Amino acid sequence: MRKLTRIRAFALIVLSSLLLFSCGKNEQKQTDLVTFPLRGEVVGIDTAKRVVTIAHEAIPDYMNAMVMPFKVKDPSLLQGIAIGDSIGATLAVSRTESWLEALRVLRKGENVEAAPPEEIESKRLFHEGAPLPEETFVNQEGTEIRLNDFKGKVVALTFIYTRCPLPDFCIRMSEHFRRLQKLLAGEPALSGKWHLVSISFDPGYDRPRMLKQYGRNYGADFSTWDFVTDPDSSGRMMQRFAEGFGLTYVPEEGAFMHNLRTALVDKEGKLVKVIVGNEWSPEEVMKEIDRLAR
């Protein structure tokens, strides 16, 4: 319990620092950097994206043991690394991103060939151009809502959980939505034509009170940005809904191993686009919303 408290405290520190940094007067300051030693076993490598997935040990004062994808800025670090290798590295965390440095093999493992993604997970995905299912969520006010409540508006939705500690996962998604809301609010011609929805896949912890506080941390205007989760803390509906977008998440002692999905829904409630990962900008999504709203 004490370890989880430290994790949450650090996440709040990172979050607060991020908000203070981004709300400054166009001031570009040097980002603070925190580093942690990391040890684990390689379970996946994507050299094109410079990503290595590691089943890592607990990182004291930061993260429980789990399986996570990590970026490397120097692609040469992936040379000589194979699935099954035991590795050591330094996890560097700034206000806006995280990556591995000094990646090294501690012990060579069996050279196991990675299964292709389609064999790792077989999901029944929602199709672009088709309406989304009419699931019921509960928002930060404790009010039950459905995505169909926003018919007539373009909806941008993303998936998060409030305890997420890494700045380039949920924190980046929420910061992108904060910027997106500000950009959209500055366009009078789009007034009343859009809505943002952040969906937590941690319904056991992210109940309405927690969602409201999280939204306030990002300066959310709740009239155009809802924070929702599964009304049932068991999360059965959420699991089914998330899978439709290709979102996967696995609980790991108070945290989650997860990927990232953001989606756009048109005025008729039909899925337009699913954005994979975090390499998108609020400006790009705003242009899409503007196009769909006209």
N, C-alpha and C positions, 0 to 999 in steps of 0.2 A: 504493500500500500504506500509505503514511504517512497519507493522508487517511482511509482506512478505519479505521486504528487510532484516529485522533482521534474518528471517529464512534462507534466502540464505546466508547471511554473516556467520551465525553459521555453516551451512553446508560446506562452503568453509574452515572455520577454522578446522573443523573435518577432511575434506579431506586432507588439507595441512599437518596436524599433522600426519595423517595416512601414507602419502607418505614419509614424513621425517623419520618416524619411520621404515618403511619397507625398506628404501634404505640405512640404516646404515650398518656398517661393522660387520654383524652377532652379533650385540650388542643387548641384550635383556634388554630393559629398562622397568621400572615400567610404566604401561599405566596411562595416566591422566584419571580422572573420573569426570563427571559432572552429577548432579542429578536435577530432576525436580519433583515437586508435580503433581500428576495425579488424576483426579476424573472422574468417568463415570459409565456406566451400562454394566454389563457382558452380552454378547450376544452369547458366545460360550466358551466351556472348553474342552481341550484335555489333560487329566491327563497323558496319556502314553507319550506324547511329552512335557509335562510340559508347555503347552501354554494356555493362556487365551485370548480370543478376547473381546475387550472392545470398546464400543461406547463412546469415551472420550471427555471431554470438551477441549477447546483450551488450549494449554500449552504456557503461555507467553514466548516470546523470542525464541520459538523453533518450535512449530507445531500447525497448525490449528486443530479445532475439526474434528474428523473423526473416522472411525471404523478401528482398527488395532489389529493384533495378537501380543501378548507380551510373552516372555519367563519368567519363574520363575526358579531360580536355586534351591530354596528350595521347594520341592514338597508339604511339609506340609502346605504351604501358600494357596494351593487350597482346603484344607479341610474346609468344612463349607461354601464354596462359591458356589452359584447356579446361573443359568441363570436368569436374571431379577434383580439381586441384584445391588444396588448402592454401589460402592466401592471407597476407597481412597487408594493410593499407592505412592511409590516413584519410578520414572523412572530413572534408572542408565544407563548412556551412557559412554562407554569407547571408545578408538580409534578403536576397532575391534568388539564390540558387544554392545547390550543393553538388559536390563532385568528389572523386577519389584522386588522391595523390599518392606517390611512392608505393604503387601497387607491386607486390612481389610474391613469388611462390614460396611457401614455407615447406610444402610437401606435395610431390606429384601424385595425382590420383589416377584411377583407371580412366582411360580416354573413352568416355561414354559419348556416343553420338546423340546430339539433341534431337528430340522428336520435333517434327514440323508443327507450327502453331495450330494448324487445323486438327491435329491429333491430340494436342494438349487440351484444347477446349472446343467443344462442339456446342454452340449456342444457337438458340432459335432467335435470330436477330429481327428487329423491326425493319421494315422496308421503307426506303425513301418514297414519298408520294402516297403512303398509306396512313390512315389515321392512327393515332396512338390509343392504347386501351384506356378505358375510363376508370382508372384507379383513383381511390380516395386517399388524400394525404391530410396531415394536420400541420398547420403553420405555426409561426412564432407567437400567435395570439391564442393558440388552442382551438382555432377554427378549422373545421374540415373543409377542404377545397379539392377541386379537380382541375386538371389542365383545361377541360372543356369550359370552365368558368371564364377563361380568357379568350374564348372564340371571338373573332373580330380584331384580335391583336396578334402581333408577331411575338412569339415567346422564345427567349433564349434560356436554356436550362443547363446546369452543370451539377456534378456530383462532388460532394465534400464530406468530411466529418470534422467536427470542431476541435478535436484533440490532435489532429494531424500536425506533426512537428516540423516536417521538411518544407522549406520555403519555396521549392519549385514543384510542390504537389498542391494540396488543397489551399495553402496560403496564396500561391500564385493565382489559382482559379478565382479565389475570392477578391484578390486585389485587382485582377482583370475585370471582374464584374463591378467592382467599385468604380473603376475608371470608365467602364462602359455605361453605367448609369449616369455618371456625370456628363459624358459626351451626349447621350441621348436626351437628357434633360435640357441641354443647351440648344436643341433643335426644335423650335416652336412648331414647325410643320409636322413633326412626328408626335406631338402631344396626344396622349390617349391611344396610341397605336402600337404600343409595345409593353412587354412585361418581362421581368427577370425572375427566375426561380432557381434557388440553390437547394439541392436535394441531399439530405444527409442519409448515408447508409449505415448510420450507427444509432438506430432508434432506441436502443436500450439506455443510452446515455444522453443523446441529443433530444431531450424533450423540449416543449415550447419555451420554457423559461431560459434554457441554455441557448436555444436557437436565437431568441430575442437578444440576449446579451452578445452573442457572436455577431449578429447583424449590426448592433450598435457599435461594436468595435471597428466596423468598417464604414461607419457613417451612413448606413443604408436608409433610404427613404422607403419605408415599408408599403407605401401606397403603390409603388411600382417594382418592388423587389421583395419577394416572399422567400422565407427559409422554411422548408418543409421536411417532413419525414414520415415514416410509416406510423399510422395511429396505434398499431399493435407493436409493442416493444420487442416481440419475437422477431420481427422483420421479415416474415415470410413473403408478404406482398412485395417488399422492397427488393428482395433477392430476385424475384421473378421479373420485376420491372427493370431492374438494372441490367440483367442478362440480355434484355432485348436491345440494349445499346452496345453490347460487348464489354460492359463494365464488369470486372471481377474484383472481389475483395475477400480477404481471408482474415478473420480475427486472430490476433496474436497478443494475448495478455494485455488488453486495454488499448492496443493499437491495431492497425490493419495493414496488411500487404495489399496494395491495390494499384490499378492503372487509372487512367484519366479519360473521361468522356465529357464532351460539351455538345449540345445539339440545338438546332434551330427548328421551330415549328411554325408553320404558316398560319394565316388568319382563319383557316378552316380546320385547324387542329391536325394537319397532316405533317408528318416528318419530312423536313426538307434536306437536312444535312447533319451528319454526325462527325464531329471533329475529334480526332484521336490525339492524345498527348497534350502538351502544354505549349507547343510552338505556334501559337496564334496570338494575334494582337487585338485589343479592344477596337482599334480603328477598322480592322478588317471585318470584324463581326458587325460593327455599326453600319458599314456599307451594305452588308447583306440584309440587315434589318430594314434599312432605308429602302432597298430595292423591293423587298417583300411587302412592305407596308403601303406601297403606292398602288 
